[in-house]
Structures are given as structure tokens and as C-alpha cells.
Amino acid sequence: MSYTTLVDVATLRTHLDDPNWLVVDVRHQLSDTAYGERVYAEAHIPGAVFLHCDRDLSGAMTGCNGRHPLPDPEKLAQRLGEIGIGTATQVVVYDDAQGMIAGRLWWLLRWLGHDAVALLDGGLQAWQAASGAMTSLLPTLEPRAFVARPQNFKVHADYVLERIETPHMRLVDARGPDRFRGENETIDPVGGHIPGAVNRFFKDNLLPDGRFKPAAQLRAEWLAVLAGSPPDLVIHQCGSGVSACLNMVAMEIAGLPGSRLYAGSWSEWCADPGRPVAR
């Protein structure tokens, strides 16, 4: 059995020594990009490998392609193979940021054709609340062959621009409501949102303890967000293509697959003054 959305703490605990399972720690803070490596070195789930949001899960910035452009698929595939992800590997990914970073690796693996990837439900906080073991020992990497098979899971800015405010696209912005309205923008140089977008804050998919809401509840809430649009017309975005991935996880849990990601998101969109802005 493979897990494609979520793994709970109890299930992960029973598979910590399973050679076909690999745990990946992607803790990260935008305000302190060295944070993840630092706390990983101090303590992590036994056997977990660390990947960095900027170096491993993102490509090079050009000034016009957003704050977290997608990495080159072949380079990413090489890195994933180096840490031990092969065709049959069950990947479990966690962070301590309510899944915001973990969702990015979930999406990247799915994009490259690897479906056996799941978030640790509730993240590191859930693991520690259940008295899960922690260690500072570094795992021994066992490289495997990872073959990238990129899927049609993403769109570019021109795709979004051509379909703004039409029935051919349902654009969902995962940022906080204030940033969506153009208020309190401290990350990107321009405040506002893409015209026609609707707001679904990524944290709205979660319970107060950080675990995902039940599938039936998520389905009801997402059907209200979609307002009749089929899932395959849904395009997700956020500030830089990271937190939007958690909305995609939620739609999968809700039984609404088929949506895609505008990876450049607001940070790419607003870099071109010729693109329209709504507030």
C-alpha cells in the first residue's frame, strides 16, 4: 500500500526501519534561511534526510521568475536519487510550519511522476506530541535511481493572463486574506492579487492542532470555493508557489484531483508592471 496524501504518526512510527520508506525534513523559515539546517542538526525524526527549500526545492531566481522558481527537473531528480528515493520508495515529508514547506516537496515529487509521497499529518509538532523519538545522528544515504517523468501539473503566467476572469479557469490564491486584499504586504514589492482570483488561505485546511480537517469537511469547503468549476480548471497560486501546494493536498484529500499550479505565483506576476493587479 502506498500513501499519496497523508501519513499519521502511528503509521510512520511502525515504518521507521522500513528500507522502502524515506522521511524528509524540509523545515524552513523565509526570515532565516539557515533555520532548517540548524534545527535539523540539533534534532530530527530518526532516519530523516534534510532538503533545503531554496537550494533543493527551488531553482535560480532571475528577478522576474518569482521568489521560489521551480528547480530543473533533471537536477531535482538527481538530488532525489542521491538521498535515496527510488521508484518504489514511500516518501514521508514533514516541517514545523503547518505543512507549508512539506506541501512543496509533495507537489514536486508528484510533478516528476512519483505518487508515493505523503505529508506527516500534523507535522513535527504531532510527532513530538506523541513522544516520537528524535535524534541528532545523520542517516547513511543509500542512493537510488530516480527517473523524472514530468507531468502536466503546472501552468505559466501567459496561461493565467489569457484566462483572467473567464469561465475557463478558477484561480485560487493561498495567501492570507490581508495580503490577498493588498494589505500588510511585507514580502513582495507590490500588494494585491491577480484579477479574478478567489482566496483560500492554506491554513483553512487545518484543524487547530495542525492536522488536516476530515475529508468530507474539506470536500464541502472546497466545493464552495470552486463554485461549480471542475477541479481540472482550478489553478493554484500563492506568493511564490510554496503554500499553494497545501491547497492541492487538501483537494486531493477531498477527492477533487486534477488541479494545477501557477508556480511563479504573485511574486512573478507582480514583477511585470504590465500585468493587471486587483485590490
CORLIN-V460938 format. One record per pair of residues at least 24 apart in sequence whose ideal C-beta (glycine too) atoms are under 7 Angstrom apart, sorted by sequence separation. I is the first residue (numbers start at 1). J is the second residue. D is the distance in whole Angstrom. If there is no record, write none. Layout:
BEGIN
((I & J & D) (I & J & D))
END
This chain:
BEGIN
((23 & 47 & 6) (24 & 48 & 6) (25 & 49 & 7) (93 & 117 & 7) (99 & 123 & 6) (173 & 197 & 5) (177 & 201 & 6) (235 & 259 & 7) (241 & 265 & 5) (23 & 48 & 4) (24 & 49 & 5) (25 & 50 & 5) (26 & 51 & 5) (28 & 53 & 4) (91 & 116 & 6) (94 & 119 & 7) (98 & 123 & 7) (171 & 196 & 6) (172 & 197 & 7) (176 & 201 & 6) (200 & 225 & 5) (231 & 256 & 4) (234 & 259 & 4) (235 & 260 & 6) (236 & 261 & 5) (237 & 262 & 4) (240 & 265 & 5) (90 & 116 & 5) (91 & 117 & 4) (92 & 118 & 6) (93 & 119 & 6) (94 & 120 & 4) (171 & 197 & 4) (172 & 198 & 6) (173 & 199 & 5) (174 & 200 & 6) (231 & 257 & 6) (232 & 258 & 4) (236 & 262 & 7) (239 & 265 & 6) (22 & 49 & 7) (24 & 51 & 6) (26 & 53 & 6) (89 & 116 & 7) (96 & 123 & 6) (174 & 201 & 7) (198 & 225 & 6) (231 & 258 & 4) (235 & 262 & 5) (238 & 265 & 5) (239 & 266 & 5) (240 & 267 & 5) (92 & 120 & 6) (95 & 123 & 6) (96 & 124 & 4) (172 & 200 & 5) (174 & 202 & 4) (222 & 250 & 7) (231 & 259 & 5) (237 & 265 & 4) (238 & 266 & 7) (239 & 267 & 6) (94 & 123 & 5) (95 & 124 & 7) (96 & 125 & 6) (222 & 251 & 6) (237 & 266 & 7) (16 & 46 & 6) (94 & 124 & 5) (164 & 194 & 7) (165 & 195 & 6) (16 & 47 & 6) (26 & 57 & 7) (164 & 195 & 5) (165 & 196 & 4) (76 & 108 & 6) (164 & 196 & 5) (218 & 250 & 5) (222 & 254 & 5) (49 & 83 & 5) (160 & 194 & 7) (222 & 256 & 6) (49 & 84 & 7) (77 & 112 & 6) (113 & 148 & 7) (218 & 253 & 6) (219 & 254 & 4) (76 & 112 & 7) (112 & 148 & 5) (113 & 149 & 3) (218 & 254 & 4) (219 & 255 & 6) (112 & 149 & 6) (219 & 256 & 7) (112 & 150 & 6) (113 & 151 & 6) (212 & 250 & 7) (215 & 253 & 5) (73 & 112 & 6) (111 & 150 & 6) (215 & 254 & 6) (111 & 151 & 6) (215 & 255 & 7) (202 & 243 & 4) (205 & 246 & 6) (212 & 253 & 6) (111 & 153 & 5) (205 & 247 & 7) (110 & 153 & 7) (111 & 154 & 7) (202 & 246 & 4) (202 & 247 & 6) (205 & 250 & 4) (57 & 104 & 5) (200 & 247 & 6) (53 & 101 & 5) (57 & 105 & 6) (45 & 94 & 7) (53 & 104 & 7) (57 & 108 & 6) (188 & 239 & 6) (187 & 239 & 6) (172 & 225 & 6) (51 & 105 & 7) (89 & 144 & 7) (170 & 226 & 6) (84 & 141 & 6) (83 & 141 & 6) (84 & 142 & 5) (86 & 144 & 3) (82 & 141 & 7) (84 & 143 & 6) (85 & 144 & 6) (86 & 145 & 6) (170 & 229 & 4) (84 & 144 & 6) (86 & 146 & 6) (82 & 143 & 5) (85 & 146 & 5) (22 & 84 & 5) (81 & 143 & 6) (172 & 234 & 6) (174 & 236 & 6) (22 & 85 & 6) (81 & 144 & 6) (170 & 233 & 5) (175 & 238 & 5) (81 & 145 & 6) (169 & 233 & 6) (170 & 234 & 5) (171 & 235 & 5) (172 & 236 & 5) (173 & 237 & 6) (174 & 238 & 4) (175 & 239 & 6) (81 & 146 & 4) (168 & 233 & 7) (173 & 238 & 7) (80 & 146 & 5) (169 & 235 & 6) (171 & 237 & 7) (22 & 89 & 5) (24 & 91 & 6) (26 & 93 & 6) (28 & 95 & 7) (20 & 88 & 6) (27 & 95 & 5) (20 & 89 & 6) (21 & 90 & 5) (22 & 91 & 5) (23 & 92 & 5) (24 & 93 & 5) (25 & 94 & 6) (26 & 95 & 5) (27 & 96 & 5) (77 & 146 & 5) (174 & 243 & 5) (20 & 90 & 6) (77 & 147 & 7) (174 & 244 & 4) (21 & 92 & 7) (77 & 148 & 4) (174 & 246 & 7) (28 & 101 & 5) (174 & 247 & 5) (193 & 266 & 7) (27 & 101 & 7) (74 & 148 & 6) (26 & 101 & 5) (73 & 148 & 5) (160 & 235 & 6) (172 & 247 & 6) (194 & 269 & 6) (26 & 102 & 6) (73 & 150 & 5) (188 & 266 & 6) (26 & 105 & 5) (188 & 267 & 5) (12 & 92 & 6) (155 & 235 & 6) (190 & 270 & 4) (24 & 105 & 6) (189 & 270 & 7) (195 & 276 & 5) (45 & 127 & 6) (188 & 270 & 6) (195 & 278 & 4) (126 & 210 & 6) (194 & 278 & 7) (7 & 92 & 5) (125 & 210 & 6) (126 & 211 & 6) (192 & 277 & 4) (193 & 278 & 5) (192 & 278 & 6) (3 & 90 & 6) (45 & 132 & 7) (46 & 133 & 5) (122 & 209 & 6) (123 & 210 & 6) (190 & 277 & 7) (192 & 279 & 4) (2 & 90 & 6) (122 & 210 & 5) (191 & 279 & 7) (45 & 134 & 7) (46 & 135 & 5) (122 & 211 & 4) (44 & 134 & 7) (49 & 139 & 6) (121 & 211 & 5) (43 & 134 & 4) (44 & 135 & 7) (48 & 139 & 7) (121 & 212 & 6) (43 & 135 & 7) (47 & 139 & 5) (49 & 141 & 7) (43 & 136 & 6) (42 & 136 & 6) (41 & 136 & 7) (182 & 279 & 4) (181 & 279 & 7) (100 & 202 & 7) (160 & 262 & 5) (98 & 203 & 6) (155 & 260 & 5) (154 & 260 & 6) (153 & 260 & 5) (154 & 261 & 5) (155 & 262 & 5) (157 & 264 & 6) (12 & 120 & 6) (98 & 206 & 6) (153 & 261 & 6) (154 & 263 & 5) (4 & 115 & 5) (7 & 118 & 4) (157 & 268 & 6) (4 & 116 & 7) (6 & 118 & 5) (98 & 210 & 5) (157 & 269 & 6) (2 & 115 & 7) (3 & 116 & 7) (4 & 117 & 7) (5 & 118 & 6) (6 & 119 & 6) (7 & 120 & 6) (8 & 121 & 5) (2 & 116 & 4) (4 & 118 & 6) (7 & 121 & 7) (161 & 275 & 7) (3 & 118 & 4) (6 & 121 & 4) (9 & 126 & 5) (9 & 127 & 6) (13 & 132 & 7) (9 & 130 & 5) (9 & 132 & 6) (119 & 249 & 6) (104 & 242 & 5) (107 & 245 & 4) (106 & 245 & 6) (101 & 242 & 7) (104 & 245 & 5) (107 & 248 & 6) (100 & 242 & 6) (103 & 245 & 4) (100 & 243 & 5) (103 & 246 & 4) (106 & 249 & 6) (100 & 246 & 6) (103 & 249 & 5) (99 & 246 & 5) (107 & 261 & 6) (67 & 239 & 7) (68 & 240 & 4) (67 & 240 & 4) (68 & 241 & 5) (66 & 240 & 5) (68 & 242 & 5) (66 & 241 & 6) (70 & 263 & 5) (69 & 263 & 7) (69 & 264 & 7) (66 & 264 & 4) (65 & 264 & 6) (66 & 265 & 6) (67 & 267 & 4) (66 & 267 & 4) (66 & 268 & 4) (65 & 268 & 6) (64 & 268 & 7) (6 & 212 & 6) (64 & 271 & 5) (63 & 271 & 7) (64 & 272 & 7) (5 & 249 & 6) (5 & 252 & 5) (6 & 253 & 7) (5 & 253 & 5))
END
